[in-house]
């Protein structure tokens, strides 16, 4: 193998691994930030209060920071999938959709839509929620065939996440107020699990490149 080819393979290993580990870190910070913030707020509960309520007011910087890192991890995944090129038109559209999903999560975190002192209404906040709610399942659907090129189980994984999201998402609006916070966190865990799974797929791919690059 030429020096140039070896360097290219080494760069690929680092790129895929970097994206995967950053996204895994983002998953952890999003979950930990939410739990810690609720624990620090008097009268707040993971069961009754939504993530949006957690991300407004006292100690909101903790959960907002976690969500921003989570969004950065998703964007890193989209960048890596773009360079992996597992498919054609639909796959590329899925990569773009995933990148936009990351952007919507980032702005949900940095824009205090649930803080009465910072916004007069929840218009932009809700538009961002709707954008994320539509872009994630769209990404999971469009990327599924490409994931199937790696292994059929990765396609099944992505489609399973899609099915769970589409099934559980609408149920949130008919849940009793007393348990809406818990149900929202269960639904949002679908995104976290999907991102963590794709992160592992990228890390494994980077290791496979590294193994092939060894003389």
SERO-4910 file (N, C-alpha, C, O; in steps of 0.05 Angstrom, whole numbers):
BEGIN
 pado doro    nc1    nc2    nc3   cac1   cac2   cac3    cc1    cc2    cc3    oc1    oc2    oc3
  Unk    A     17    -24      0      0      0      0     18     25      0     37     26     15
  Unk    A     11     45    -16     26     69    -18     23     85      7      4     82     22
  Unk    A     42    104     12     41    121     35     16    138     34      3    143     55
  Unk    A      9    148     10    -15    165      7    -40    150     14    -58    160     28
  Unk    A    -42    125      5    -66    108     10    -67    102     40    -89    102     52
  Unk    A    -45     96     52    -44     90     81    -53    114     97    -68    111    116
  Unk    A    -44    138     89    -52    162    103    -82    167    101    -95    174    120
  Unk    A    -92    162     76   -121    166     72   -137    147     89   -157    155    101
  Unk    A   -128    122     91   -142    102    108   -141    110    137   -161    108    152
  Unk    A   -117    120    146   -114    128    174   -132    152    180   -145    153    201
  Unk    A   -133    171    162   -151    194    165   -180    185    167   -195    197    183
  Unk    A   -188    165    151   -215    156    152   -222    143    179   -243    147    190
  Unk    A   -203    127    189   -206    115    215   -212    136    236   -231    134    252
  Unk    A   -195    157    237   -197    178    256   -224    193    253   -237    200    273
  Unk    A   -232    198    228   -256    213    223   -281    198    232   -298    210    246
  Unk    A   -283    173    224   -307    158    232   -308    153    263   -329    156    275
  Unk    A   -285    147    274   -284    143    303   -290    169    318   -305    168    338
  Unk    A   -279    191    309   -285    217    321   -314    223    321   -325    231    342
  Unk    A   -327    220    299   -356    225    297   -372    207    315   -390    216    329
  Unk    A   -365    181    315   -379    162    332   -377    168    361   -396    167    376
  Unk    A   -352    173    370   -348    178    398   -360    205    407   -371    207    429
  Unk    A   -359    225    390   -372    250    396   -402    247    399   -414    258    418
  Unk    A   -414    231    381   -443    227    383   -451    211    408   -471    217    420
  Unk    A   -435    191    415   -440    176    439   -438    194    464   -454    192    482
  Unk    A   -418    212    464   -415    231    485   -439    249    486   -449    256    508
  Unk    A   -449    257    463   -473    274    462   -498    261    473   -514    273    487
  Unk    A   -501    235    467   -523    219    479   -522    220    509   -542    224    523
  Unk    A   -498    216    520   -494    215    549   -500    242    561   -514    244    582
  Unk    A   -490    264    549   -494    290    561   -523    299    559   -532    313    577
  Unk    A   -537    291    538   -565    299    536   -581    286    559   -598    299    571
  Unk    A   -576    260    564   -591    246    585   -583    256    612   -600    262    629
  Unk    A   -557    258    617   -547    266    643   -556    295    649   -564    301    672
  Unk    A   -554    312    629   -562    340    633   -591    343    641   -598    359    659
  Unk    A   -608    327    629   -637    328    636   -641    318    664   -656    331    680
  Unk    A   -629    296    671   -633    284    698   -622    302    720   -635    307    741
  Unk    A   -598    313    715   -585    330    735   -602    356    739   -606    365    762
  Unk    A   -611    368    717   -627    392    719   -652    388    735   -660    405    752
  Unk    A   -666    366    729   -691    360    745   -684    356    774   -699    365    791
  Unk    A   -662    343    780   -654    338    808   -648    364    823   -651    365    847
  Unk    A   -638    384    808   -631    409    821   -655    429    824   -653    449    839
  Unk    A   -677    423    811   -700    442    811   -721    432    831   -730    409    829
  Unk    A   -728    449    850   -748    442    869   -776    439    856   -783    456    839
  Unk    A   -790    418    862   -817    414    852   -818    404    823   -840    403    812
  Unk    A   -796    397    811   -796    387    784   -792    357    783   -778    346    800
  Unk    A   -806    344    764   -806    315    763   -801    306    734   -810    318    715
  Unk    A   -786    284    732   -782    272    705   -808    260    694   -810    256    670
  Unk    A   -827    255    712   -852    243    703   -872    264    693   -885    260    673
  Unk    A   -875    286    708   -896    305    701   -887    328    684   -903    340    670
  Unk    A   -861    335    684   -851    359    670   -836    351    645   -820    332    645
  Unk    A   -842    365    623   -829    359    597   -800    368    597   -791    383    614
  Unk    A   -786    359    576   -758    368    573   -757    398    567   -738    411    576
  Unk    A   -777    408    553   -777    437    547   -779    453    573   -766    474    576
  Unk    A   -796    444    593   -797    457    618   -770    455    633   -762    475    646
  Unk    A   -757    433    631   -731    429    644   -711    448    632   -693    458    647
  Unk    A   -713    454    606   -693    470    592   -699    500    594   -689    516    578
  Unk    A   -716    508    613   -722    536    616   -721    543    646   -729    527    663
  Unk    A   -710    566    652   -709    574    680   -683    566    693   -662    564    680
  Unk    A   -684    562    719   -661    557    736   -647    531    727   -660    511    723
  Unk    A   -620    533    725   -603    510    718   -608    500    689   -599    478    682
  Unk    A   -622    516    673   -628    507    646   -603    504    628   -602    489    609
  Unk    A   -581    519    636   -557    517    620   -546    489    620   -532    481    600
  Unk    A   -551    473    640   -540    446    641   -553    429    619   -539    416    604
  Unk    A   -579    428    618   -593    412    598   -589    424    570   -586    409    551
  Unk    A   -588    450    568   -583    463    542   -556    455    531   -553    450    507
  Unk    A   -536    455    548   -509    447    540   -508    418    530   -496    412    510
  Unk    A   -522    401    545   -523    373    537   -536    369    510   -527    353    494
  Unk    A   -558    384    505   -572    382    479   -555    393    457   -556    383    434
  Unk    A   -539    415    462   -522    426    441   -500    406    433   -494    403    410
  Unk    A   -489    392    453   -468    371    447   -481    348    432   -469    337    414
  Unk    A   -505    341    440   -520    320    426   -524    328    397   -520    311    379
  Unk    A   -533    353    392   -537    362    365   -510    362    349   -510    355    325
  Unk    A   -488    370    362   -462    369    349   -455    340    341   -443    336    320
  Unk    A   -461    321    358   -456    293    352   -472    283    328   -461    269    312
  Unk    A   -497    291    327   -514    283    304   -503    295    278   -502    282    258
  Unk    A   -494    320    280   -483    333    256   -457    319    248   -452    316    224
  Unk    A   -441    310    267   -417    295    260   -423    269    247   -410    260    228
  Unk    A   -445    256    256   -454    231    243   -462    236    214   -455    221    196
  Unk    A   -477    258    210   -486    265    183   -462    270    165   -462    261    142
  Unk    A   -442    283    175   -417    289    160   -403    263    152   -395    259    129
  Unk    A   -401    244    171   -388    219    166   -404    202    146   -392    190    128
  Unk    A   -430    201    149   -447    186    130   -445    198    102   -447    183     82
  Unk    A   -443    224    100   -439    237     74   -414    226     60   -415    221     36
  Unk    A   -393    223     75   -368    214     63   -367    184     60   -351    174     43
  Unk    A   -383    169     74   -384    140     71   -397    132     45   -389    112     32
  Unk    A   -418    147     37   -431    143     11   -442    114      8   -433     98     -8
  Unk    A   -462    108     25   -474     82     24   -498     79      5   -509     58      2
  Unk    A   -504    101     -8   -527    101    -26   -527    125    -45   -508    140    -46
  Unk    A   -548    127    -60   -550    149    -80   -569    170    -71   -566    182    -49
  Unk    A   -590    176    -87   -607    199    -82   -621    199    -55   -619    219    -41
  Unk    A   -634    177    -48   -649    176    -23   -630    178      1   -636    190     21
  Unk    A   -608    164     -2   -588    164     20   -578    193     24   -576    202     47
  Unk    A   -571    207      3   -561    234      5   -583    252     18   -576    270     34
  Unk    A   -608    248     10   -629    263     22   -632    257     52   -638    275     68
  Unk    A   -627    232     59   -627    225     88   -605    239    103   -609    247    126
  Unk    A   -582    241     91   -559    255    104   -566    284    109   -561    295    131
  Unk    A   -578    297     89   -586    325     92   -607    328    113   -606    346    130
  Unk    A   -627    310    113   -648    310    133   -637    307    161   -646    320    180
  Unk    A   -617    290    164   -605    285    191   -590    310    200   -591    318    223
  Unk    A   -576    323    181   -562    348    188   -582    370    197   -576    385    216
  Unk    A   -605    372    183   -625    392    190   -638    385    217   -645    403    232
  Unk    A   -640    359    223   -651    351    249   -632    360    271   -641    370    292
  Unk    A   -606    358    267   -587    367    286   -589    397    290   -588    407    313
  Unk    A   -593    412    269   -596    441    271   -621    448    287   -620    466    303
  Unk    A   -643    434    282   -668    440    297   -664    434    327   -674    450    343
  Unk    A   -650    413    334   -645    407    362   -627    429    375   -632    437    398
  Unk    A   -607    438    360   -590    459    370   -605    484    376   -602    496    397
  Unk    A   -623    493    358   -638    517    363   -660    514    384   -667    533    398
  Unk    A   -670    489    387   -688    484    410   -673    489    436   -685    498    456
  Unk    A   -648    482    437   -632    485    461   -625    514    467   -626    523    490
  Unk    A   -617    529    447   -607    556    451   -629    577    452   -624    599    462
  Unk    A   -652    571    441   -674    591    441   -693    585    463   -705    564    464
  Unk    A   -695    604    482   -711    599    507   -741    602    501   -754    621    512
  Unk    A   -752    585    485   -780    587    478   -799    582    500   -822    590    499
  Unk    A   -790    568    522   -808    562    544   -803    581    567   -815    577    589
  Unk    A   -787    601    564   -781    620    585   -798    645    581   -793    660    561
  Unk    A   -818    650    597   -835    673    593   -820    700    593   -829    719    580
  Unk    A   -796    701    605   -781    725    606   -765    729    580   -756    751    574
  Unk    A   -764    708    563   -747    710    539   -764    709    513   -754    714    492
  Unk    A   -789    701    515   -806    698    491   -835    704    498   -844    697    520
  Unk    A   -850    716    479   -878    723    484   -896    699    477   -919    698    487
  Unk    A   -887    681    461   -903    658    455   -885    634    448   -861    637    449
  Unk    A   -897    612    442   -882    587    437   -881    581    407   -876    558    400
  Unk    A   -887    601    390   -889    595    362   -864    583    350   -866    561    338
  Unk    A   -841    596    353   -816    585    341   -809    559    355   -799    540    342
  Unk    A   -812    557    381   -806    533    395   -821    509    383   -810    488    378
  Unk    A   -847    513    379   -864    491    369   -856    484    340   -856    461    332
  Unk    A   -850    504    324   -841    498    296   -815    482    297   -812    463    280
  Unk    A   -797    488    315   -773    472    317   -779    443    326   -766    424    317
  Unk    A   -798    440    345   -806    414    354   -818    398    331   -811    375    327
  Unk    A   -835    411    315   -847    397    292   -826    390    271   -827    368    259
  Unk    A   -806    408    268   -785    402    248   -769    377    257   -764    359    241
  Unk    A   -761    377    282   -746    354    293   -763    328    291   -753    307    284
  Unk    A   -788    331    298   -806    307    298   -810    296    271   -816    272    268
  Unk    A   -808    312    250   -811    302    223   -785    294    210   -783    275    195
  Unk    A   -763    309    217   -738    303    204   -725    278    214   -711    264    199
  Unk    A   -728    271    240   -716    247    250   -727    221    236   -712    205    226
  Unk    A   -754    217    236   -764    193    222   -758    193    193   -753    172    181
  Unk    A   -758    216    180   -751    218    152   -722    209    148   -716    194    129
  Unk    A   -704    217    165   -676    209    163   -673    179    167   -659    166    152
  Unk    A   -687    168    187   -685    140    193   -695    123    169   -684    102    163
  Unk    A   -716    133    155   -727    119    132   -708    121    108   -702    100     96
  Unk    A   -698    145    102   -682    148     78   -654    136     80   -643    128     60
  Unk    A   -644    133    104   -618    122    108   -618     91    112   -597     78    111
  Unk    A   -642     80    116   -644     52    122   -632     33    101   -617     15    108
  Unk    A   -638     39     76   -626     22     55   -596     23     54   -582      3     50
  Unk    A   -585     47     58   -556     50     60   -544     34     83   -523     21     80
  Unk    A   -558     35    106   -548     20    129   -549    -10    122   -532    -26    132
  Unk    A   -568    -18    106   -570    -46     98   -547    -56     82   -541    -80     81
  Unk    A   -532    -37     69   -508    -44     55   -486    -53     74   -468    -68     66
  Unk    A   -487    -43     99   -468    -52    119   -476    -79    130   -459    -98    130
  Unk    A   -500    -81    138   -512   -107    148   -542   -103    149   -552    -82    156
  Unk    A   -556   -124    143   -586   -122    142   -597   -115    169   -619   -103    171
  Unk    A   -583   -122    191   -593   -115    218   -593    -85    223   -609    -75    238
  Unk    A   -574    -71    211   -573    -41    214   -597    -29    200   -608     -9    210
  Unk    A   -606    -40    178   -630    -30    165   -654    -35    182   -671    -18    186
  Unk    A   -656    -59    193   -678    -66    211   -678    -48    236   -699    -40    245
  Unk    A   -655    -42    246   -652    -24    269   -664      3    263   -679     14    279
  Unk    A   -657     14    240   -666     41    233   -696     41    228   -710     60    236
  Unk    A   -707     20    215   -735     19    210   -751     14    236   -774     23    238
  Unk    A   -739     -1    254   -752     -5    280   -754     21    296   -775     27    308
  Unk    A   -733     37    295   -734     64    308   -756     81    295   -770     95    309
  Unk    A   -757     80    269   -778     95    254   -806     86    263   -823    103    269
  Unk    A   -810     60    265   -836     50    272   -844     58    301   -867     66    306
  Unk    A   -825     57    319   -830     64    347   -837     94    349   -855    102    363
  Unk    A   -822    110    334   -827    139    335   -854    146    323   -869    162    336
  Unk    A   -861    135    301   -886    141    288   -910    131    304   -931    144    305
  Unk    A   -906    109    318   -927     98    335   -930    113    361   -953    120    369
  Unk    A   -908    118    374   -909    130    401   -913    161    401   -925    172    419
  Unk    A   -901    174    380   -902    203    380   -930    215    383   -934    231    400
  Unk    A   -949    207    366   -976    218    368   -990    212    395  -1007    228    403
  Unk    A   -982    190    408   -995    184    434   -989    204    455  -1003    207    475
  Unk    A   -967    219    452   -959    239    472   -981    259    476   -986    268    499
  Unk    A   -995    266    455  -1015    287    456  -1041    278    470  -1058    295    476
  Unk    A  -1044    252    475  -1068    242    489  -1061    232    517  -1078    221    531
  Unk    A  -1036    234    524  -1027    225    551  -1038    244    572  -1039    268    567
  Unk    A  -1044    234    596  -1051    252    618  -1028    270    625  -1005    263    623
  Unk    A  -1034    294    633  -1014    314    640   -994    303    661   -971    311    662
  Unk    A  -1005    287    679   -988    277    701   -965    259    693   -946    255    708
  Unk    A   -967    248    669   -946    229    660   -933    238    633   -918    223    621
  Unk    A   -940    262    624   -930    271    598   -899    273    597   -887    267    577
  Unk    A   -888    281    619   -859    284    620   -845    257    616   -826    255    601
  Unk    A   -855    237    630   -843    210    628   -847    199    600   -828    188    588
  Unk    A   -871    202    589   -876    191    562   -859    206    541   -849    193    522
  Unk    A   -856    232    544   -839    247    525   -810    237    526   -797    234    505
  Unk    A   -800    231    550   -773    221    552   -770    193    540   -749    186    529
  Unk    A   -791    177    543   -791    150    530   -789    153    500   -774    139    487
  Unk    A   -805    172    489   -805    176    460   -778    187    451   -767    177    431
  Unk    A   -767    206    465   -742    218    458   -719    199    460   -698    202    446
  Unk    A   -722    178    477   -701    158    479   -697    143    453   -676    131    448
  Unk    A   -718    143    436   -715    130    410   -694    144    393   -677    130    381
  Unk    A   -693    170    393   -672    185    379   -645    179    391   -626    174    377
  Unk    A   -644    180    417   -618    175    431   -607    147    424   -584    144    418
  Unk    A   -625    127    425   -616     99    419   -608     97    390   -588     84    384
  Unk    A   -623    110    372   -616    109    344   -588    121    339   -571    110    325
  Unk    A   -584    145    350   -558    159    347   -536    142    359   -514    140    347
  Unk    A   -540    130    382   -520    113    394   -514     89    377   -490     81    373
  Unk    A   -534     77    365   -530     54    347   -514     61    323   -495     46    315
  Unk    A   -521     83    310   -506     92    286   -478     99    293   -459     95    277
  Unk    A   -474    110    317   -447    117    327   -430     92    328   -407     91    319
  Unk    A   -441     70    339   -427     45    341   -420     34    314   -399     23    309
  Unk    A   -439     37    295   -434     28    268   -411     43    255   -394     30    242
  Unk    A   -409     69    260   -387     84    249   -361     77    261   -340     75    248
  Unk    A   -361     73    288   -336     65    301   -326     39    291   -302     35    286
  Unk    A   -344     20    288   -336     -7    278   -325     -4    249   -306    -18    242
  Unk    A   -338     13    233   -328     16    206   -300     28    206   -283     20    190
  Unk    A   -295     47    223   -269     59    225   -248     38    233   -226     38    222
  Unk    A   -255     20    251   -236     -1    259   -231    -20    237   -209    -30    233
  Unk    A   -252    -26    221   -248    -44    198   -229    -32    177   -213    -46    165
  Unk    A   -231     -6    173   -213      8    155   -185      6    165   -166      1    150
  Unk    A   -182     11    191   -156     10    204   -143    -18    201   -119    -21    197
  Unk    A   -160    -39    204   -149    -67    202   -140    -72    174   -120    -86    170
  Unk    A   -155    -63    154   -147    -67    126   -122    -52    119   -107    -59    101
  Unk    A   -118    -29    133    -95    -12    126    -69    -22    138    -47    -14    129
  Unk    A    -71    -41    157    -46    -52    169    -32    -70    149    -45    -86    136
  Unk    A     -6    -68    148     10    -84    129     10   -114    137     21   -130    123
***
